């Protein structure tokens, strides 16, 4: 949680409160205004977009909750969704500001970090991840990265947000996802304990997330190099290039996989372990019983 919070602060301090960060962010968003894409356009006034984002994850969430009778865990997961989205709105409109350091008055200078729609997409996907069993979580985590990161990239190419807005949203959701996971593992230790002999492997899904995250993020950096580095960034203010558009889309997509990979590994390591036939853990804990030495058993029985 502290690491995600620190990354959020660093992201905000560079992309919002430095001139170079604002220019870099603005260039990528300018390209989103400039270039067309083959996907259906998103109308900002269409309130149904939030329903489209939430509905598939909500159906999967309800199915897992009902099938496994994980009602308390579901309430905690819903709480993380609400907390993440409230945090995003409070940070965006009530706390964080965006000074106009890039000296570009014709460009949108209002604060847009974090992205509200990206927070919705990532948080509902993380809610499904939280109520899933330890065996299901790796695959659900991979799907969550595609869902949250896919919507983040979609929102970017529609020119709704800057790439930093999406990354900030992923970090906000990660913080609250860790809070929810901590609570769920303590109120439902039975549903978060695996058997040593049949311990599920998190390696394939986690490796895919790390692979996609590293490759996509590194590819974004290469796009800047191919576009001419810093000199190309300044030139793109007047003449947008497809390289910067691609870099923005990749930066809006790739970090979701990095956080998903870390989450899969972390939750896999934190799940409880027991040998086959051992007592199933209880949320209230078991009373500790110490063995009585044979020579003192008679005294113990008298007491």
KAURSUL-V870741 format. One record per residue. N is the residue number from 0. RES is the residue in one small letter. PHI is phi as a letter, one per 30 degrees, with the letter a starting at -180 (NA if undefined). PSI is psi as a letter, one per 20 degrees, with the letter a starting at -180 (none if undefined). Layout:
BEGIN
{{N & RES & PHI & PSI} {N & RES & PHI & PSI}}
END
This chain:
BEGIN
{{0 & x & NA & g} {1 & x & d & h} {2 & x & d & g} {3 & x & d & h} {4 & x & d & g} {5 & x & d & g} {6 & x & d & h} {7 & x & d & g} {8 & x & d & g} {9 & x & d & g} {10 & x & d & g} {11 & x & d & g} {12 & x & d & h} {13 & x & d & g} {14 & x & d & i} {15 & x & c & h} {16 & x & c & j} {17 & x & b & q} {18 & x & d & g} {19 & x & d & h} {20 & x & d & g} {21 & x & d & g} {22 & x & d & g} {23 & x & d & g} {24 & x & d & g} {25 & x & d & h} {26 & x & d & g} {27 & x & d & h} {28 & x & d & h} {29 & x & d & h} {30 & x & d & h} {31 & x & d & h} {32 & x & d & h} {33 & x & d & h} {34 & x & c & q} {35 & x & d & r} {36 & x & b & r} {37 & x & d & i} {38 & x & d & q} {39 & x & d & p} {40 & x & d & q} {41 & x & c & p} {42 & x & d & o} {43 & x & e & h} {44 & x & d & i} {45 & x & d & o} {46 & x & d & i} {47 & x & d & i} {48 & x & d & g} {49 & x & d & h} {50 & x & d & g} {51 & x & d & h} {52 & x & d & g} {53 & x & d & h} {54 & x & e & g} {55 & x & e & g} {56 & x & d & h} {57 & x & d & h} {58 & x & d & g} {59 & x & d & g} {60 & x & d & g} {61 & x & d & h} {62 & x & d & g} {63 & x & d & g} {64 & x & d & g} {65 & x & d & h} {66 & x & d & h} {67 & x & c & j} {68 & x & h & l} {69 & x & c & m} {70 & x & d & g} {71 & x & d & g} {72 & x & d & h} {73 & x & d & g} {74 & x & d & g} {75 & x & d & g} {76 & x & d & g} {77 & x & d & h} {78 & x & d & h} {79 & x & d & h} {80 & x & d & g} {81 & x & d & g} {82 & x & d & g} {83 & x & d & g} {84 & x & d & h} {85 & x & d & g} {86 & x & e & g} {87 & x & d & g} {88 & x & d & h} {89 & x & d & g} {90 & x & d & g} {91 & x & d & g} {92 & x & c & i} {93 & x & c & i} {94 & x & b & g} {95 & x & d & q} {96 & x & b & r} {97 & x & b & n} {98 & x & d & q} {99 & x & d & n} {100 & x & d & h} {101 & x & d & i} {102 & x & h & l} {103 & x & b & m} {104 & x & d & h} {105 & x & d & i} {106 & x & c & q} {107 & x & d & o} {108 & x & c & i} {109 & x & d & q} {110 & x & d & p} {111 & x & b & j} {112 & x & c & p} {113 & x & d & r} {114 & x & d & p} {115 & x & d & g} {116 & x & d & h} {117 & x & d & h} {118 & x & d & g} {119 & x & d & g} {120 & x & d & g} {121 & x & d & h} {122 & x & d & h} {123 & x & d & h} {124 & x & d & h} {125 & x & d & h} {126 & x & d & g} {127 & x & d & g} {128 & x & e & h} {129 & x & d & h} {130 & x & d & i} {131 & x & d & q} {132 & x & d & r} {133 & x & e & h} {134 & x & d & h} {135 & x & d & h} {136 & x & e & g} {137 & x & e & g} {138 & x & d & g} {139 & x & d & h} {140 & x & d & h} {141 & x & d & g} {142 & x & d & h} {143 & x & d & h} {144 & x & d & g} {145 & x & d & g} {146 & x & d & g} {147 & x & d & g} {148 & x & d & h} {149 & x & d & g} {150 & x & d & h} {151 & x & d & g} {152 & x & d & h} {153 & x & d & g} {154 & x & d & h} {155 & x & d & g} {156 & x & d & i} {157 & x & d & j} {158 & x & i & k} {159 & x & d & h} {160 & x & b & r} {161 & x & d & q} {162 & x & e & h} {163 & x & d & h} {164 & x & d & h} {165 & x & d & g} {166 & x & d & g} {167 & x & d & h} {168 & x & d & g} {169 & x & d & h} {170 & x & d & h} {171 & x & d & g} {172 & x & d & h} {173 & x & d & g} {174 & x & d & g} {175 & x & d & h} {176 & x & d & h} {177 & x & d & h} {178 & x & d & g} {179 & x & d & g} {180 & x & d & g} {181 & x & e & g} {182 & x & d & g} {183 & x & d & h} {184 & x & d & i} {185 & x & c & h} {186 & x & d & i} {187 & x & b & m} {188 & x & d & h} {189 & x & d & g} {190 & x & d & i} {191 & x & b & k} {192 & x & b & p} {193 & x & c & q} {194 & x & c & p} {195 & x & e & g} {196 & x & d & h} {197 & x & b & l} {198 & x & d & p} {199 & x & d & q} {200 & x & c & p} {201 & x & c & i} {202 & x & d & g} {203 & x & d & g} {204 & x & d & g} {205 & x & d & g} {206 & x & d & g} {207 & x & d & g} {208 & x & d & g} {209 & x & d & h} {210 & x & d & g} {211 & x & d & g} {212 & x & d & g} {213 & x & d & g} {214 & x & d & g} {215 & x & d & g} {216 & x & d & g} {217 & x & d & h} {218 & x & d & h} {219 & x & d & g} {220 & x & d & h} {221 & x & d & h} {222 & x & d & h} {223 & x & d & h} {224 & x & d & g} {225 & x & d & h} {226 & x & d & j} {227 & x & j & j} {228 & x & i & b} {229 & x & d & h} {230 & x & d & h} {231 & x & d & h} {232 & x & d & g} {233 & x & d & h} {234 & x & d & h} {235 & x & d & i} {236 & x & d & h} {237 & x & c & h} {238 & x & b & n} {239 & x & e & q} {240 & x & c & q} {241 & x & d & h} {242 & x & d & g} {243 & x & d & h} {244 & x & d & g} {245 & x & d & h} {246 & x & d & g} {247 & x & d & g} {248 & x & d & g} {249 & x & d & h} {250 & x & d & h} {251 & x & d & i} {252 & x & c & g} {253 & x & d & g} {254 & x & e & h} {255 & x & d & h} {256 & x & d & h} {257 & x & d & g} {258 & x & d & h} {259 & x & d & g} {260 & x & d & g} {261 & x & d & g} {262 & x & d & g} {263 & x & d & g} {264 & x & d & g} {265 & x & d & g} {266 & x & d & h} {267 & x & d & h} {268 & x & d & h} {269 & x & d & i} {270 & x & d & q} {271 & x & d & q} {272 & x & b & q} {273 & x & b & q} {274 & x & d & q} {275 & x & d & p} {276 & x & j & i} {277 & x & d & q} {278 & x & e & q} {279 & x & d & p} {280 & x & d & q} {281 & x & c & q} {282 & x & d & h} {283 & x & c & i} {284 & x & i & q} {285 & x & c & q} {286 & x & d & p} {287 & x & d & p} {288 & x & c & o} {289 & x & c & q} {290 & x & d & q} {291 & x & c & p} {292 & x & e & q} {293 & x & e & h} {294 & x & d & i} {295 & x & c & j} {296 & x & d & h} {297 & x & d & g} {298 & x & d & h} {299 & x & d & g} {300 & x & d & h} {301 & x & d & g} {302 & x & d & none}}
END
